């Protein structure tokens, strides 16, 4: 299993070229947050914006719009209750995150199925939180888009049922044709035949919203790195690395504190010689 290291980060995060614009850094759609769990959508969106995504749009329950746009005015908004509008816009994005705080009711399932059906082979879809539970029911056809799942231990137990003959996480990833970010104290990433282990993390990060922030960071970095898997690995590293640094002076590290530091550490790693 390969190690995700600071040296690798220096090679993965590129400097920004002068002649670029917001469209060069990814168009992201985050489908998240029902009436009860709007915070999940906000934390994912904040991490996405602060990891450098060029354009970030949140599709959520309308009740969440004032809080979202007060905290992150850089985000655009789609009322996901207007399913026609949502359907028409899905094709405009490079990367889609679906699931944080989405809920498990019939409407959540309808939206989830819509996103999978409308996504195309040129898109990346990250499935997190409630989206994993819905997908694990096995009632959704595999979409044309490339998939990444970000399960914690409980979600992983549900997801691997889709590959009953698989003996290892690598086998599961191959069977469901997806990248798997298996969250834990030392998060592991499985993609194809390859596997990586993160070397950072701290129990100070054990608080609600950490997974939403990680998922938002992943979708924010996917379009900015040479390959989507590189963006995923960079996000896993930064999320835990920043958390560990903050934990030196904090008993608990909040997800929003990690998001706040993302631009600083992306700058540091983009300008550090990978051979240093």
ROLUM-983569 format. One record per residue: residue number from 1; residue in three letters; x, z, y of N, C-alpha, C in turn. Coordinates in steps of 0.05 Angstrom, whole numbers, plus 32768, in hexadecimal, padded with zeros to 4 digits. Each point is the difference from the previous one (the first is absolute). Example, Ala and Ser with C-alpha at 12.3 -4.5 7.8 and 13.67 -1.06 7.14 Angstrom:
2
SITE   i  aa n.c1 n.c3 n.c2 ca.c1 ca.c3 ca.c2 c.c1 c.c3 c.c2
SITE   1 ALA 8108 809C 7F8E  7FEE  8000  8018 8012 8000 8018
SITE   2 SER 7FF9 7FF2 8015  8010  8001  8018 7FF1 800E 8016
! end
This chain:
276
SITE   i  aa n.c1 n.c3 n.c2 ca.c1 ca.c3 ca.c2 c.c1 c.c3 c.c2
SITE   1 UNK 8011 8000 7FE8  7FEF  8000  8018 8012 8000 8019
SITE   2 UNK 7FFB 7FED 8012  8010  7FFE  8018 7FF8 8016 8014
SITE   3 UNK 8013 8008 8011  7FFC  8015  8014 7FF9 7FF2 801B
SITE   4 UNK 7FED 800C 800E  7FFA  7FF7  801B 8011 8010 8013
SITE   5 UNK 8013 7FF4 800D  8015  800F  800F 8000 7FF8 801D
SITE   6 UNK 800D 8011 8011  8004  7FF8  801C 800F 7FE6 8004
SITE   7 UNK 8014 7FFC 7FEF  8010  7FE7  8002 7FEE 7FE8 7FFC
SITE   8 UNK 7FEE 8001 7FEC  7FEE  7FEA  7FFC 7FEE 7FFB 8018
SITE   9 UNK 7FF7 8016 800C  7FEF  7FFE  8018 800D 7FF0 8016
SITE  10 UNK 801A 8004 8004  800E  7FF1  8015 8000 7FE2 7FFC
SITE  11 UNK 7FFE 7FF8 7FE7  7FFF  7FE3  7FFA 7FE3 7FF6 8001
SITE  12 UNK 7FED 8011 7FFB  7FE4  7FF7  7FFF 7FF3 7FFD 801B
SITE  13 UNK 8006 8012 8013  7FF2  7FFF  801A 8010 7FEE 8013
SITE  14 UNK 7FF4 7FEA 8008  800F  7FED  8011 7FFD 8008 801E
SITE  15 UNK 8014 7FF7 800F  7FFD  8002  801D 7FEB 7FEC 8009
SITE  16 UNK 7FF3 8006 8016  7FEC  7FED  800B 800E 7FEB 8011
SITE  17 UNK 7FF9 7FE7 7FFB  800B  7FEA  800F 7FF3 7FFE 801C
SITE  18 UNK 800F 7FF6 8013  7FF5  7FFD  801C 7FE7 7FEF 8001
SITE  19 UNK 8002 7FE8 7FF4  7FEA  7FED  8002 7FEB 8004 7FEA
SITE  20 UNK 7FF2 8016 8002  7FEA  8007  7FEE 7FE8 800A 800F
SITE  21 UNK 7FEA 8002 7FF2  7FE7  800B  800C 7FF1 800F 7FEB
SITE  22 UNK 7FEA 800C 8008  7FF1  8012  7FEE 7FF7 7FF3 7FE7
SITE  23 UNK 7FFB 7FE6 8001  7FF7  7FF2  7FE8 8015 7FFE 7FEA
SITE  24 UNK 801A 8004 8008  8016  7FFF  7FED 8003 8019 7FF0
SITE  25 UNK 7FF2 8015 8007  8004  801A  7FF3 7FE9 8009 7FF0
SITE  26 UNK 7FEF 7FEE 7FF8  7FEA  8007  7FED 7FE5 8005 800D
SITE  27 UNK 7FEC 7FF5 7FF3  7FE4  8005  8008 7FF4 8011 7FE9
SITE  28 UNK 7FF9 8019 8006  7FF7  8013  7FEC 7FE3 8008 8004
SITE  29 UNK 7FF1 8000 7FEA  7FE5  800B  8000 7FFF 8019 7FEF
SITE  30 UNK 7FF6 8016 800B  7FFD  8019  7FF2 7FE2 8006 7FFC
SITE  31 UNK 7FF7 7FFF 7FE8  7FE4  8005  7FF9 7FFE 801D 7FF6
SITE  32 UNK 7FF6 8012 8010  8003  801C  7FF9 7FED 8011 8011
SITE  33 UNK 7FFA 8018 7FF6  7FF2  8014  8011 7FE2 7FFD 8001
SITE  34 UNK 7FF2 8010 7FF0  7FE3  8001  8003 7FF9 8015 8015
SITE  35 UNK 7FE7 8008 8001  7FF8  8013  8015 800E 801B 7FFD
SITE  36 UNK 8007 8008 7FE8  800C  801A  7FFB 801F 8000 8004
SITE  37 UNK 800C 7FE9 7FFA  801D  7FFF  7FFE 800D 7FEC 8013
SITE  38 UNK 7FF7 8001 8019  800C  7FEE  8013 801E 8006 8005
SITE  39 UNK 8008 8018 7FFC  801C  8007  8004 8013 7FF0 7FEF
SITE  40 UNK 7FF7 7FF9 7FE8  8011  7FF0  7FEE 8006 7FE5 800C
SITE  41 UNK 7FEB 7FF3 800C  8004  7FE6  800D 8013 8003 8017
SITE  42 UNK 7FFD 8015 8010  8010  8004  8018 801D 8005 7FF8
SITE  43 UNK 8005 8010 7FEC  801C  8005  7FF8 800E 7FE8 7FF5
SITE  44 UNK 7FF1 7FF0 7FF0  800B  7FE8  7FF5 8007 7FEC 8016
SITE  45 UNK 7FED 7FFE 8013  8004  7FED  8016 8017 8008 8012
SITE  46 UNK 8002 801A 8006  8016  8009  8011 801B 7FFA 7FF3
SITE  47 UNK 8002 8005 7FE6  8019  7FFA  7FF2 8006 7FE2 8000
SITE  48 UNK 7FEC 7FF0 7FFD  8003  7FE3  8000 800A 7FF6 801B
SITE  49 UNK 7FF3 8009 8015  8009  7FF8  801B 801C 8009 8006
SITE  50 UNK 8006 8019 7FF9  801A  800C  8007 8017 7FF7 7FEE
SITE  51 UNK 7FF9 7FF2 7FEA  8014  7FF4  7FEF 8006 7FE3 800A
SITE  52 UNK 7FF2 7FF7 8015  8007  7FE7  800C 7FEE 7FE8 7FFA
SITE  53 UNK 7FEA 8004 7FF3  7FEE  7FEA  7FFB 7FF8 7FF2 801A
SITE  54 UNK 7FFF 7FE6 8001  7FFA  7FF2  8018 7FE4 8004 800A
SITE  55 UNK 7FED 7FFE 7FED  7FE3  8002  8006 7FF3 8011 7FEA
SITE  56 UNK 7FF2 8015 8008  7FF3  8011  7FEC 7FE2 8002 8007
SITE  57 UNK 7FEF 7FFB 7FEC  7FE3  8002  8004 7FF6 8013 7FEB
SITE  58 UNK 7FEE 8012 8008  7FF3  8012  7FEE 7FE3 7FF9 7FFC
SITE  59 UNK 7FF7 7FFD 7FE7  7FE4  7FFD  7FFA 7FF6 801A 7FF5
SITE  60 UNK 7FED 800D 800E  7FF7  801B  7FF9 7FE4 8004 8009
SITE  61 UNK 7FF5 8017 7FF9  7FE6  8008  800A 8001 8002 801E
SITE  62 UNK 7FEB 7FF7 800D  8000  8000  801E 8004 801B 800C
SITE  63 UNK 7FF9 8015 7FF2  8003  801B  800B 801D 8007 8005
SITE  64 UNK 8012 7FF2 7FF3  801D  8005  8003 800D 7FF1 8017
SITE  65 UNK 7FF2 7FEE 800C  800D  7FEF  8014 800A 800F 8019
SITE  66 UNK 7FF0 8012 800C  800A  800E  8018 801A 8010 7FFA
SITE  67 UNK 8001 800E 7FEA  8018  8010  7FF9 8018 7FEE 7FFB
SITE  68 UNK 7FFB 7FEB 7FF2  8016  7FED  7FF9 800C 7FF4 801A
SITE  69 UNK 7FEF 7FF6 8011  800A  7FF1  8017 8009 8013 8016
SITE  70 UNK 7FF8 8019 7FFF  800B  8014  8012 801D 8007 7FF8
SITE  71 UNK 8004 8004 7FE6  801B  8007  7FF7 8012 7FE8 7FFE
SITE  72 UNK 7FF6 7FE9 7FF7  8011  7FE8  7FFC 7FF3 7FE8 800E
SITE  73 UNK 8002 7FFE 801A  7FF3  7FEA  800E 800C 7FE5 7FF8
SITE  74 UNK 8017 8000 7FF3  800C  7FE6  7FF8 7FF0 7FF3 7FE9
SITE  75 UNK 7FEF 8010 7FF2  7FF0  7FF5  7FEA 7FE7 7FF1 8009
SITE  76 UNK 7FFA 7FEB 7FF1  7FE6  7FF4  8003 7FED 800B 7FEB
SITE  77 UNK 7FE6 7FFA 8003  7FEC  800D  7FEF 7FEB 7FED 7FF7
SITE  78 UNK 7FF8 8003 7FE6  7FE9  7FF1  7FF5 7FED 8015 7FF5
SITE  79 UNK 7FE7 7FFF 8007  7FEB  8011  7FF4 7FFB 7FF6 7FE4
SITE  80 UNK 8008 800F 7FEC  7FFD  7FF5  7FE5 7FE3 8000 7FF6
SITE  81 UNK 7FEE 800B 8010  7FE3  7FFD  7FF9 7FF6 7FE4 8006
SITE  82 UNK 800F 7FF1 8011  7FFA  7FE4  8005 8010 7FF0 7FEB
SITE  83 UNK 7FF5 7FFE 7FE8  8010  7FF5  7FEA 8005 7FE2 8003
SITE  84 UNK 7FEF 7FF2 800F  8004  7FE4  8005 8019 7FFC 8011
SITE  85 UNK 8002 8010 8015  8018  7FFE  8012 8019 8006 7FF1
SITE  86 UNK 7FFF 8016 7FF0  8018  8007  7FF0 8008 7FEA 7FED
SITE  87 UNK 7FEC 7FF5 7FF2  8005  7FEA  7FED 800E 7FE8 800E
SITE  88 UNK 7FF7 7FF9 8017  800A  7FE9  800E 801D 8004 800A
SITE  89 UNK 8008 8019 8003  801B  8005  800C 8016 8007 7FEB
SITE  90 UNK 7FF9 8005 7FE8  8013  8008  7FEC 8017 7FEC 7FFD
SITE  91 UNK 7FFA 7FE7 8001  8015  7FEB  7FFC 8015 7FFF 8017
SITE  92 UNK 7FFB 800E 8016  8012  7FFE  8017 8019 8012 7FFD
SITE  93 UNK 8000 8011 7FEB  8015  8014  7FFE 8015 7FF9 7FEB
SITE  94 UNK 8019 800A 8005  8015  7FFD  7FEC 7FFE 8016 7FEB
SITE  95 UNK 7FFA 8018 8009  8000  8017  7FEF 7FE6 8010 8004
SITE  96 UNK 7FF5 800A 7FEA  7FE8  8010  8001 8004 801A 7FF1
SITE  97 UNK 7FF9 8016 800D  8000  801A  7FF3 7FE3 8008 7FFD
SITE  98 UNK 7FF8 8008 7FE7  7FE4  8009  7FFC 7FFF 8019 7FF0
SITE  99 UNK 7FF0 8013 8008  7FFB  8017  7FEF 8002 801C 800C
SITE 100 UNK 8012 8005 8014  8002  801B  800A 7FE5 800A 800D
SITE 101 UNK 7FF5 8015 7FF5  7FE8  800C  800A 7FE8 7FED 7FFF
SITE 102 UNK 8001 7FEC 7FEF  7FEA  7FEC  7FFE 7FE7 800B 7FF4
SITE 103 UNK 8003 8014 7FEE  7FE8  800A  7FF2 7FFC 7FF1 7FE6
SITE 104 UNK 7FED 800A 7FF0  7FFB  7FF5  7FE6 7FE3 7FF8 7FFC
SITE 105 UNK 7FF1 7FFD 8016  7FE4  7FF9  7FFE 7FFD 7FE1 7FFC
SITE 106 UNK 7FE7 7FF8 7FFE  7FFB  7FE3  7FFA 800A 7FEE 8016
SITE 107 UNK 7FFE 8009 8019  800A  7FEF  8016 801E 7FFD 8000
SITE 108 UNK 800E 8016 7FF9  801D  7FFF  7FFE 8008 7FEC 7FEB
SITE 109 UNK 7FF2 8001 7FE9  8006  7FED  7FEB 7FFA 7FE3 8009
SITE 110 UNK 7FEB 7FFC 800F  7FFA  7FE5  800A 8016 7FF5 8012
SITE 111 UNK 8009 8011 8012  8016  7FF8  8012 8019 7FFA 7FF0
SITE 112 UNK 8006 8012 7FEE  8018  7FFC  7FEF 8000 7FE6 7FF1
SITE 113 UNK 7FE9 7FFA 7FF4  7FFE  7FE7  7FF1 8002 7FE7 8013
SITE 114 UNK 7FF4 8003 8018  8002  7FEA  8013 801D 7FFA 8007
SITE 115 UNK 8010 8015 8006  801B  7FFB  8007 8010 7FF3 7FEA
SITE 116 UNK 7FFC 8009 7FE7  800E  7FF3  7FEA 7FF7 7FE3 7FFC
SITE 117 UNK 7FE7 7FFB 8003  7FF6  7FE5  7FFC 800A 7FED 8016
SITE 118 UNK 8002 8009 8018  8007  7FEF  8017 801E 7FFE 8004
SITE 119 UNK 8010 8012 7FF4  801D  7FFF  8004 800B 7FE7 7FF1
SITE 120 UNK 8017 7FF7 800B  800C  7FE7  7FF5 801C 8005 7FF6
SITE 121 UNK 800B 7FEC 7FF3  801A  8003  7FF3 8017 8004 8015
SITE 122 UNK 7FFB 7FFA 8019  8015  8004  8014 7FFF 801C 800B
SITE 123 UNK 7FED 8010 7FF9  7FFD  801B  800B 800A 8016 7FED
SITE 124 UNK 8008 8016 800C  8007  8018  7FF2 7FE9 8014 8003
SITE 125 UNK 7FF7 800D 7FEB  7FEB  8014  8001 800B 801A 7FF5
SITE 126 UNK 8000 8015 8011  8008  801B  7FF7 7FE7 8010 7FFA
SITE 127 UNK 7FFE 800B 7FE8  7FE8  800F  7FF9 8008 801E 7FFD
SITE 128 UNK 7FF2 8011 8010  8008  801C  8001 7FE6 8011 7FFE
SITE 129 UNK 8004 8019 7FF9  7FEA  8014  8001 7FE8 7FF7 7FF0
SITE 130 UNK 7FE8 8001 800D  7FE7  7FFA  7FF3 8000 7FE3 7FF5
SITE 131 UNK 8010 7FEF 800C  8002  7FE4  7FF5 800B 8000 7FE4
SITE 132 UNK 8012 8011 7FFA  800C  8001  7FE5 7FEA 8009 7FEC
SITE 133 UNK 7FF1 8014 8008  7FEB  800A  7FEE 7FEB 7FEA 7FFB
SITE 134 UNK 7FF9 7FF1 8014  7FED  7FEA  7FFD 800B 7FEB 7FEE
SITE 135 UNK 8019 7FF8 8005  800D  7FEB  7FF0 8003 8008 7FE3
SITE 136 UNK 8006 801A 7FFB  8005  800A  7FE5 7FE7 7FFF 7FEF
SITE 137 UNK 7FE8 7FFC 800B  7FE8  7FFE  7FF0 8001 7FE6 7FEF
SITE 138 UNK 8011 7FEE 8008  8003  7FE7  7FF0 7FEB 7FEC 8005
SITE 139 UNK 7FF1 8003 8015  7FE9  7FEE  8005 8007 7FEB 8015
SITE 140 UNK 8019 7FFF 8009  8008  7FED  8015 8013 7FEB 7FF4
SITE 141 UNK 7FFB 7FE7 8005  8012  7FEB  7FF7 801B 8002 800F
SITE 142 UNK 8016 7FF8 7FF3  8019  8001  800D 8000 7FEB 8016
SITE 143 UNK 8006 8008 8019  7FFF  7FED  8016 8018 7FEC 8001
SITE 144 UNK 7FFE 7FEC 8010  8016  7FED  8004 8017 800D 800E
SITE 145 UNK 7FFA 8014 8011  8015  800D  8010 8013 8010 7FEE
SITE 146 UNK 8018 8006 800A  8013  8011  7FF2 7FF9 801D 8006
SITE 147 UNK 8000 8010 7FEB  7FF6  801C  8002 8016 8014 7FFF
SITE 148 UNK 7FFC 8016 8010  8011  8018  7FFF 7FED 8018 7FFE
SITE 149 UNK 8005 8011 7FED  7FF0  8019  7FFD 8012 8017 8008
SITE 150 UNK 7FF4 8015 800D  800F  8017  8008 7FF3 801A 7FF6
SITE 151 UNK 8000 8004 7FE6  7FF2  8017  7FF4 8010 801A 8001
SITE 152 UNK 7FF1 8017 8004  800B  801A  7FFA 7FFA 8005 7FE2
SITE 153 UNK 8008 8017 7FF6  7FFE  8005  7FE3 7FE4 7FFC 7FF5
SITE 154 UNK 7FEB 800A 800E  7FE5  7FFE  7FF7 7FF7 7FE3 7FFF
SITE 155 UNK 8006 7FF1 8015  7FF8  7FE3  8001 8010 7FF0 7FEC
SITE 156 UNK 8018 8008 7FFB  8010  7FF2  7FEB 7FF4 8003 7FE5
SITE 157 UNK 7FF6 8018 7FFA  7FF2  8004  7FE6 7FE9 7FEE 7FFC
SITE 158 UNK 7FF1 7FFA 8016  7FEA  7FEE  7FFF 8009 7FE3 7FFE
SITE 159 UNK 8014 7FF9 800F  8009  7FE4  8002 800C 7FF7 7FE5
SITE 160 UNK 800F 8010 7FF3  800E  7FF7  7FE8 7FED 7FFB 7FE8
SITE 161 UNK 7FE7 8009 8003  7FEC  7FFA  7FEB 7FFC 7FE2 7FFF
SITE 162 UNK 8005 7FF1 8015  7FFD  7FE3  8000 8014 7FF2 7FEE
SITE 163 UNK 8015 800F 7FF8  8015  7FF4  7FEF 8003 8013 7FE8
SITE 164 UNK 7FED 8002 7FEE  8000  8014  7FEB 8017 7FFE 7FEC
SITE 165 UNK 800C 7FE8 7FFE  8016  7FFC  7FEE 801C 8005 800D
SITE 166 UNK 8000 8005 801A  8019  8003  800E 800C 801C 7FFA
SITE 167 UNK 801A 8000 7FFC  800E  8019  7FF9 800F 800C 8018
SITE 168 UNK 8006 7FEF 8014  8010  800A  8017 7FF3 7FF6 8019
SITE 169 UNK 8006 800B 8017  7FF6  7FF6  801A 8007 7FE3 8004
SITE 170 UNK 8018 7FF7 7FF8  8007  7FE4  8002 7FED 7FEF 7FF0
SITE 171 UNK 7FF9 8009 7FE8  7FEC  7FF1  7FF0 7FE5 7FFE 800E
SITE 172 UNK 7FF8 8015 800E  7FE7  8000  800E 8001 7FEC 8017
SITE 173 UNK 8016 8001 800F  8003  7FED  8017 7FFF 7FE3 7FF7
SITE 174 UNK 800D 7FFB 7FE9  8000  7FE4  7FF6 7FE4 7FF9 7FF6
SITE 175 UNK 7FF2 8013 7FF2  7FE6  7FFA  7FF5 7FEB 7FFA 8015
SITE 176 UNK 8001 800F 8017  7FEC  7FFB  8015 800B 7FEE 8016
SITE 177 UNK 8018 7FF6 7FFC  800C  7FEC  8012 8000 800B 801D
SITE 178 UNK 800D 8017 8003  8001  800D  801B 8019 8011 8003
SITE 179 UNK 8006 8006 8019  8015  8014  8006 7FF2 801B 8001
SITE 180 UNK 800E 8014 7FF4  7FF5  801B  8000 8013 8013 800E
SITE 181 UNK 7FF5 800E 8014  800F  8015  800E 7FF5 801A 7FF5
SITE 182 UNK 800F 800C 7FED  7FF6  8018  7FF3 800A 8019 8010
SITE 183 UNK 7FEE 800B 8010  8008  8015  8012 8005 801B 7FF2
SITE 184 UNK 8015 800E 800A  8007  801A  7FF6 8017 800B 800F
SITE 185 UNK 800C 8016 7FF6  8017  800C  800E 8017 7FEC 8003
SITE 186 UNK 8004 7FEF 7FED  8013  7FEA  8001 7FF1 7FE7 7FF8
SITE 187 UNK 7FF3 7FF4 8014  7FEF  7FE9  7FFB 800F 7FEA 7FF3
SITE 188 UNK 7FF2 7FF2 7FED  800B  7FEA  7FF1 7FF0 7FE7 8006
SITE 189 UNK 800E 7FE9 8000  7FF3  7FE6  8006 8006 7FED 7FE8
SITE 190 UNK 7FEB 7FF4 7FF6  8002  7FEE  7FEA 7FF5 7FE4 8008
SITE 191 UNK 8010 7FEC 7FFC  7FF8  7FE5  8007 800D 7FEC 7FED
SITE 192 UNK 7FF0 7FF2 7FF1  800B  7FEF  7FEB 8010 8010 7FEC
SITE 193 UNK 8018 7FF7 7FFA  8011  800F  7FEE 8012 8015 800E
SITE 194 UNK 7FFE 8001 801B  8011  8011  8010 7FF3 801B 8006
SITE 195 UNK 8011 8014 8002  7FF6  801B  8007 8014 800D 8013
SITE 196 UNK 7FF5 800F 8013  8011  800E  8014 7FF6 801D 8003
SITE 197 UNK 8013 8012 8006  7FF9  801C  8005 8009 8008 801C
SITE 198 UNK 7FEE 800D 800F  8006  800A  801A 8010 801A 7FFC
SITE 199 UNK 8013 8005 8013  8011  8017  7FFE 7FFA 8016 8014
SITE 200 UNK 7FEA 7FFC 800F  7FF9  8014  8014 7FE4 800A 7FFD
SITE 201 UNK 7FF9 8015 800E  7FE6  800C  7FFE 8002 801E 8001
SITE 202 UNK 7FEA 800D 8008  8000  801D  8003 7FE4 800B 7FFC
SITE 203 UNK 7FFD 8018 7FF5  7FE5  800C  7FFE 7FF3 8005 801B
SITE 204 UNK 800F 8000 8015  7FF5  8003  801B 7FEC 7FE9 8006
SITE 205 UNK 8002 7FEA 7FF1  7FEF  7FE9  8005 7FE6 8001 7FF0
SITE 206 UNK 7FFC 8016 7FF1  7FE8  8002  7FEF 7FE8 8008 8011
SITE 207 UNK 7FF5 7FED 800E  7FE9  8006  8011 7FEF 7FE6 8003
SITE 208 UNK 7FE7 8004 8005  7FED  7FE9  8001 8008 7FEB 8014
SITE 209 UNK 7FFE 7FE7 7FF8  8006  7FE9  8011 801B 7FF4 7FFB
SITE 210 UNK 8011 800D 7FF0  801B  7FF4  7FFB 7FFE 7FE5 7FF3
SITE 211 UNK 7FEE 7FFD 7FED  7FFD  7FE7  7FF2 7FF5 7FEA 8012
SITE 212 UNK 7FEF 8007 8013  7FF5  7FED  8013 8017 7FF6 8012
SITE 213 UNK 8011 8012 8008  8017  7FF8  8011 8013 7FEE 7FF1
SITE 214 UNK 8005 8007 7FE7  8012  7FEF  7FF0 7FF4 7FE4 7FFD
SITE 215 UNK 7FE7 7FFE 7FF9  7FF3  7FE6  7FFC 8001 7FF0 801A
SITE 216 UNK 7FFB 800D 8017  8002  7FF2  8019 801B 7FF6 8006
SITE 217 UNK 8015 800F 7FF9  801B  7FF8  8004 8007 7FE8 7FEE
SITE 218 UNK 7FF7 8001 7FE8  8005  7FE9  7FED 7FF5 7FE7 800C
SITE 219 UNK 7FE7 8000 8008  7FF4  7FE7  8009 800C 7FF7 801B
SITE 220 UNK 800A 8014 8010  800D  7FF9  8019 801A 7FF2 7FFC
SITE 221 UNK 800F 8007 7FEB  801B  7FF6  7FFC 8001 7FE7 7FEE
SITE 222 UNK 7FEB 7FFB 7FF1  8001  7FE9  7FED 8007 7FE5 800D
SITE 223 UNK 7FF4 7FFB 8017  8004  7FE6  800C 801A 7FFE 8010
SITE 224 UNK 800D 8017 8004  8017  8000  8011 801B 7FFF 7FF1
SITE 225 UNK 7FFE 8005 7FE6  8018  7FFF  7FEF 8001 7FE5 7FF1
SITE 226 UNK 8017 7FFB 7FF4  8005  7FE6  7FF3 7FEC 7FFB 7FEA
SITE 227 UNK 7FF9 8014 7FF1  7FED  7FFE  7FEA 7FEC 8017 8002
SITE 228 UNK 7FE8 7FFD 7FF7  7FEC  8016  8000 800A 8019 7FF1
SITE 229 UNK 800D 7FFC 7FE9  800A  8017  7FF1 8014 8010 8011
SITE 230 UNK 8010 7FF2 8010  8014  800E  8011 7FF2 8011 8014
SITE 231 UNK 7FEA 7FF6 800C  7FF1  800F  8013 7FF4 8019 7FF3
SITE 232 UNK 7FF7 7FFD 7FE7  7FF4  8017  7FF1 8015 8015 7FFC
SITE 233 UNK 8018 7FF8 7FF7  8015  8013  7FFA 800A 800E 801A
SITE 234 UNK 8002 7FF0 8016  8008  800B  8019 7FEC 8015 800A
SITE 235 UNK 7FE6 7FFB 7FFC  7FEB  8013  8009 8002 801A 7FF0
SITE 236 UNK 8004 7FFD 7FE6  8002  8018  7FEE 8018 8011 8009
SITE 237 UNK 8016 7FF2 8006  8018  800F  8008 7FFB 800E 801B
SITE 238 UNK 7FF8 7FF1 8014  7FFD  800B  801B 7FEC 8018 8001
SITE 239 UNK 7FEA 7FFD 7FF2  7FEB  8014  7FFF 800C 801B 7FF7
SITE 240 UNK 800F 7FFF 7FEA  800B  8019  7FF5 8019 8009 800F
SITE 241 UNK 8010 7FEE 8009  8019  8006  800E 7FFA 800F 801A
SITE 242 UNK 7FED 7FF5 800F  7FF7  800D  8019 7FF4 801B 7FFA
SITE 243 UNK 7FEF 8001 7FEC  7FF4  801A  7FF9 8015 8015 7FF9
SITE 244 UNK 8015 7FF8 7FF2  8014  8013  7FF8 8010 800A 8018
SITE 245 UNK 8006 7FEE 8013  800E  8008  8018 7FEF 8013 8011
SITE 246 UNK 7FE6 7FFA 8003  7FEF  8012  8010 7FFD 801B 7FF2
SITE 247 UNK 8000 8000 7FE6  7FFC  8019  7FF1 8017 8014 8003
SITE 248 UNK 8016 7FF7 800B  8016  8013  8005 7FF9 8014 8015
SITE 249 UNK 7FEC 7FFA 8011  7FF8  8012  8015 7FE2 8006 7FFF
SITE 250 UNK 7FF2 7FF6 7FEB  7FE3  8004  7FFE 7FF9 800A 7FE4
SITE 251 UNK 7FED 8013 7FFE  7FF6  8009  7FE6 7FEE 7FEA 7FF5
SITE 252 UNK 7FF0 7FF3 8011  7FEE  7FEA  7FF8 8006 7FE8 8012
SITE 253 UNK 8002 7FE9 7FF5  8003  7FE7  800F 7FE5 7FF1 7FFF
SITE 254 UNK 7FF6 7FF8 8017  7FE7  7FF2  8001 8004 7FE2 7FFE
SITE 255 UNK 7FED 7FF2 7FF5  8002  7FE3  7FFE 8003 7FF2 801B
SITE 256 UNK 7FF2 800A 8014  8003  7FF4  801B 801B 8004 800C
SITE 257 UNK 800E 8016 7FF8  801B  8005  800A 8013 7FEB 7FF4
SITE 258 UNK 7FFC 7FF9 7FE7  8010  7FEB  7FF3 7FFC 7FE5 800E
SITE 259 UNK 7FE6 7FF9 8005  7FFA  7FE7  800D 800D 7FFF 801C
SITE 260 UNK 8001 8016 800E  800B  8001  801B 801E 7FF9 8000
SITE 261 UNK 800E 8007 7FEA  801D  7FFB  7FFE 8007 7FE5 7FF5
SITE 262 UNK 7FED 7FF1 7FF6  8006  7FE6  7FF3 8010 7FED 8012
SITE 263 UNK 7FF7 7FFC 8019  800F  7FED  8011 801D 8008 8004
SITE 264 UNK 8005 801A 8002  801C  800A  8005 8011 7FFA 7FE8
SITE 265 UNK 7FF7 8006 7FE8  8011  7FFB  7FE8 8001 7FE3 7FF8
SITE 266 UNK 7FEC 7FF1 8005  8002  7FE3  7FFC 8016 7FF4 8012
SITE 267 UNK 8001 800A 8019  8015  7FF7  8012 801C 8007 7FF5
SITE 268 UNK 8003 8019 7FF7  801A  8009  7FF6 8009 7FEF 7FE8
SITE 269 UNK 7FEE 7FFB 7FED  8008  7FF1  7FE8 8004 7FE2 8005
SITE 270 UNK 7FF1 7FF6 8014  8003  7FE3  8006 801B 7FFA 800E
SITE 271 UNK 800C 8015 800C  8018  7FFC  800F 8019 800C 7FF3
SITE 272 UNK 7FFC 800B 7FE8  8017  800C  7FF2 800C 7FEC 7FEC
SITE 273 UNK 801A 7FFE 8001  800E  7FED  7FEE 7FFB 8009 7FE3
SITE 274 UNK 7FF7 7FEE 7FEF  7FF9  8007  7FE5 8019 8008 7FF0
SITE 275 UNK 8018 7FF9 8009  8019  8007  7FF2 800C 801A 800A
SITE 276 UNK 7FF2 800D 8014  800C  8018  800C 7FFF 8017 7FEC
! end
